[in-house]
């Protein structure tokens, strides 16, 4: 299958005309990453995001000398979008290819040069939903950590229902690493 | 709003919410797409828990953000300064208002109602692109700051970062507020447009 065929099959681009996808591919031909290759290193300046066209990537966060796997990114998903809106900031996570993968490389320059492209509009729409879900999910997880750490049983006062610092930190570490 | 005033607001918003392809004209069109409302001191603008019918661009004045914390107590989490976007998370995902906003002194907002939001956000036009990219810039910043503060709390912020030995519910409420976009906007001097060129076809104000 051609890159245009592969991209046109992705859910993100379900409403996008093939002409727009072909124009996007012409502006930013997808890149191939070999299996097990390191694509982004945590802490390095961010300059591009990737939309997985084919294959599978893995994101890891390193802390205290150990790496923790935080997610897999498959076809139609985007990783590293901070680079588009806040370029030059440090990468929050490392990303490697779990298998040979083909990805669209999205840079701030592409967003400027292809501003009118419908495929980029589709990417922006996808990102709005994806960021909102992640923000809400992180907030829910924090609330869950708070509840898990609170003393069980009826509490006479609000103060008695407060989680202790240690138990709350333990819950947060389980959920967010560290 | 007078065109010069709109242009001034657009330039300040472009600094506050940098995005690729930023255009002053696009932001001016966005401000013109909404309608203007003025709130007197202590007047509620939106209420926590209620369904949302619009998003706001604070163009003048200050707004207090009041929110229930993790134990259900109500407290002021921040003050928004103009120019700021607020109330947009509810537009993006249809969730109820996550905080109550009250004007501090006289405050002026541009209201973008749901119908207008839904039309603009799906349009392949300069104003549609401006809305999407300003929202994405704001939300990417929200998520990044919130996650960074969580990592600092849990000792997962990377080499050289000391894990915290204590955490309070106030800090968690602050992080939660930051994730939802309730944070005090940095003043213009601190805003950065690094990495982007802002298109201002008509030249700067005062020329």
HADDOCK unambig.tbl for C-alpha pairs under 7 A between the chains (distance, minus, plus):
assign (segid A and resid 62 and name CA) (segid B and resid 158 and name CA) 6.40 0.50 0.50
assign (segid A and resid 63 and name CA) (segid B and resid 156 and name CA) 5.02 0.50 0.50
assign (segid A and resid 63 and name CA) (segid B and resid 157 and name CA) 6.53 0.50 0.50
assign (segid A and resid 63 and name CA) (segid B and resid 158 and name CA) 4.70 0.50 0.50
assign (segid A and resid 63 and name CA) (segid B and resid 159 and name CA) 6.43 0.50 0.50
assign (segid A and resid 64 and name CA) (segid B and resid 158 and name CA) 6.63 0.50 0.50
assign (segid A and resid 64 and name CA) (segid B and resid 159 and name CA) 6.31 0.50 0.50
assign (segid A and resid 82 and name CA) (segid B and resid 140 and name CA) 6.03 0.50 0.50
assign (segid A and resid 85 and name CA) (segid B and resid 19 and name CA) 5.51 0.50 0.50
assign (segid A and resid 85 and name CA) (segid B and resid 20 and name CA) 6.94 0.50 0.50
assign (segid A and resid 85 and name CA) (segid B and resid 137 and name CA) 5.20 0.50 0.50
assign (segid A and resid 85 and name CA) (segid B and resid 140 and name CA) 6.98 0.50 0.50
assign (segid A and resid 87 and name CA) (segid B and resid 195 and name CA) 6.32 0.50 0.50
assign (segid A and resid 108 and name CA) (segid B and resid 20 and name CA) 5.42 0.50 0.50
assign (segid A and resid 111 and name CA) (segid B and resid 20 and name CA) 6.04 0.50 0.50
assign (segid A and resid 111 and name CA) (segid B and resid 21 and name CA) 6.88 0.50 0.50
assign (segid A and resid 112 and name CA) (segid B and resid 20 and name CA) 5.60 0.50 0.50
assign (segid A and resid 112 and name CA) (segid B and resid 21 and name CA) 4.57 0.50 0.50
assign (segid A and resid 116 and name CA) (segid B and resid 124 and name CA) 6.51 0.50 0.50
assign (segid A and resid 118 and name CA) (segid B and resid 124 and name CA) 7.00 0.50 0.50
assign (segid A and resid 121 and name CA) (segid B and resid 124 and name CA) 6.89 0.50 0.50
assign (segid A and resid 124 and name CA) (segid B and resid 132 and name CA) 6.79 0.50 0.50
assign (segid A and resid 128 and name CA) (segid B and resid 92 and name CA) 6.94 0.50 0.50
assign (segid A and resid 128 and name CA) (segid B and resid 136 and name CA) 6.20 0.50 0.50
assign (segid A and resid 129 and name CA) (segid B and resid 92 and name CA) 6.95 0.50 0.50
assign (segid A and resid 129 and name CA) (segid B and resid 93 and name CA) 6.97 0.50 0.50
assign (segid A and resid 131 and name CA) (segid B and resid 139 and name CA) 6.59 0.50 0.50
assign (segid A and resid 131 and name CA) (segid B and resid 140 and name CA) 6.94 0.50 0.50
assign (segid A and resid 132 and name CA) (segid B and resid 89 and name CA) 6.99 0.50 0.50
assign (segid A and resid 132 and name CA) (segid B and resid 93 and name CA) 6.55 0.50 0.50
assign (segid A and resid 135 and name CA) (segid B and resid 143 and name CA) 5.98 0.50 0.50
assign (segid A and resid 135 and name CA) (segid B and resid 179 and name CA) 5.97 0.50 0.50
assign (segid A and resid 135 and name CA) (segid B and resid 180 and name CA) 6.89 0.50 0.50
assign (segid A and resid 139 and name CA) (segid B and resid 176 and name CA) 5.88 0.50 0.50
assign (segid A and resid 143 and name CA) (segid B and resid 70 and name CA) 6.86 0.50 0.50
assign (segid A and resid 165 and name CA) (segid B and resid 166 and name CA) 5.64 0.50 0.50
assign (segid A and resid 165 and name CA) (segid B and resid 167 and name CA) 5.71 0.50 0.50
assign (segid A and resid 169 and name CA) (segid B and resid 154 and name CA) 6.54 0.50 0.50
assign (segid A and resid 169 and name CA) (segid B and resid 167 and name CA) 6.96 0.50 0.50
assign (segid A and resid 172 and name CA) (segid B and resid 154 and name CA) 6.51 0.50 0.50
assign (segid A and resid 173 and name CA) (segid B and resid 154 and name CA) 5.25 0.50 0.50
assign (segid A and resid 176 and name CA) (segid B and resid 151 and name CA) 6.97 0.50 0.50
assign (segid A and resid 177 and name CA) (segid B and resid 154 and name CA) 6.68 0.50 0.50
assign (segid A and resid 177 and name CA) (segid B and resid 156 and name CA) 5.74 0.50 0.50
assign (segid A and resid 178 and name CA) (segid B and resid 151 and name CA) 6.88 0.50 0.50
assign (segid A and resid 178 and name CA) (segid B and resid 154 and name CA) 5.05 0.50 0.50
assign (segid A and resid 178 and name CA) (segid B and resid 155 and name CA) 4.56 0.50 0.50
assign (segid A and resid 178 and name CA) (segid B and resid 156 and name CA) 3.66 0.50 0.50
